[in-house]
Amino acid sequence: MPLRIDVITIFPDYFAPLQLSLMGKAQQSGLVTIAIHDLREFTSDRHRSVDDTPYGGGAGMVMTPEPWGQAIDAVVTDQSTLIVPTPAGKLFSQPVAAELAHSTHLIFACGRYEGIDQRVVEYYRPRIDVRELSIGDYVLAGGDVATLAMIEASVRLVPGVLGNPESLVEESHQLPGVEYPSYTKPPTWRGLDVPEVLLSGHHDQIARWRAEQSTIRTTHNRPDLLPGS
Ligand SMILES: Nc1cc(-c2ccc3ccn(Cc4ccccc4)c3c2)n[nH]1
């Protein structure tokens, strides 16, 4: 059963990159189908408007619920998961990507302005799985880039998409923490040598060195990922 993804956005062109590289191949392989929908196709006024002023005052505009209701109704099934990127959401992570990779149907609602009228989430929550997700503690101008990131992170985990599942196995056995540093040819580059141990062929020493490097890097860059932190 291929994974189907429907993206609803006012900037369909943001998703052209999904036709390239790994994501493009995943679609050609039939493992994943991705459809992009322009929210403005679901408006009914002459100006194809999608936003209005916020109740309660405040800066900016809010996206009106009706075009979203029309657009989501056009693609939703009882198997759908509705994903709404938002700075206020739960944090997207590798475990969440793995969950999404095993879904049947994902609908991404890419908001803009100050976000989408909350009643859209409220309306679908009793009907289907709805997930408000953030990709990190920084504010983007809309949900499109967040959606691209979540699609890429999830689709690469769909069985069969990655050429060498080996890299997924290594990734999944990753010690808590960050990756060790990687090197390739040439053995010396601008006077800098590849760490000797990596050229030694001693696989147990290499594994030990990589584990040490991972710990050093995690301690320096991401102490929050250290065990017991
Ligand atoms: N991790 C993450 C997600 C987002 C995100 C997602 C969807 C939207 C829709 C509109 N905006 C802009 C916005 C600016 C300020 C306050 C609220 C919304 C969005 C930002 N930013 N950062």
Ligand as a Chemical Component Dictionary entry (heavy atoms), coordinates in Angstrom:
data_LIG
# 
_chem_comp.id                   LIG 
_chem_comp.type                 NON-POLYMER 
_chem_comp.pdbx_formal_charge   0 
_chem_comp.three_letter_code    LIG 
# 
loop_
_chem_comp_atom.comp_id 
_chem_comp_atom.atom_id 
_chem_comp_atom.alt_atom_id 
_chem_comp_atom.type_symbol 
_chem_comp_atom.charge 
_chem_comp_atom.model_Cartn_x 
_chem_comp_atom.model_Cartn_y 
_chem_comp_atom.model_Cartn_z 
_chem_comp_atom.pdbx_ordinal 
LIG N1  N1  N 0 8.625 25.163 13.507 1  
LIG C1  C1  C 0 7.918 26.198 12.906 2  
LIG C2  C2  C 0 6.695 26.113 12.230 3  
LIG C3  C3  C 0 6.397 27.385 11.823 4  
LIG C4  C4  C 0 5.185 27.843 11.110 5  
LIG C5  C5  C 0 4.274 26.897 10.606 6  
LIG C6  C6  C 0 3.111 27.327 9.990  7  
LIG C7  C7  C 0 2.843 28.698 9.874  8  
LIG C8  C8  C 0 1.770 29.434 9.348  9  
LIG C9  C9  C 0 2.072 30.775 9.512  10 
LIG N2  N2  N 0 3.285 30.871 10.129 11 
LIG C10 C10 C 0 3.921 32.131 10.479 12 
LIG C11 C11 C 0 3.679 32.470 11.919 13 
LIG C12 C12 C 0 4.393 33.507 12.459 14 
LIG C13 C13 C 0 4.192 33.864 13.794 15 
LIG C14 C14 C 0 3.278 33.196 14.578 16 
LIG C15 C15 C 0 2.554 32.137 14.028 17 
LIG C16 C16 C 0 2.754 31.783 12.679 18 
LIG C17 C17 C 0 3.789 29.627 10.368 19 
LIG C18 C18 C 0 4.958 29.201 10.971 20 
LIG N3  N3  N 0 7.384 28.217 12.223 21 
LIG N4  N4  N 0 8.309 27.476 12.877 22 
# 
loop_
_chem_comp_bond.comp_id 
_chem_comp_bond.atom_id_1 
_chem_comp_bond.atom_id_2 
_chem_comp_bond.value_order 
_chem_comp_bond.pdbx_ordinal 
LIG N1  C1  SING 1  
LIG C1  C2  DOUB 2  
LIG C1  N4  SING 3  
LIG C2  C3  SING 4  
LIG C3  C4  SING 5  
LIG C3  N3  DOUB 6  
LIG C4  C5  SING 7  
LIG C4  C18 DOUB 8  
LIG C5  C6  DOUB 9  
LIG C6  C7  SING 10 
LIG C7  C8  SING 11 
LIG C7  C17 DOUB 12 
LIG C8  C9  DOUB 13 
LIG C9  N2  SING 14 
LIG N2  C10 SING 15 
LIG N2  C17 SING 16 
LIG C10 C11 SING 17 
LIG C11 C12 SING 18 
LIG C11 C16 DOUB 19 
LIG C12 C13 DOUB 20 
LIG C13 C14 SING 21 
LIG C14 C15 DOUB 22 
LIG C15 C16 SING 23 
LIG C17 C18 SING 24 
LIG N3  N4  SING 25 
# 
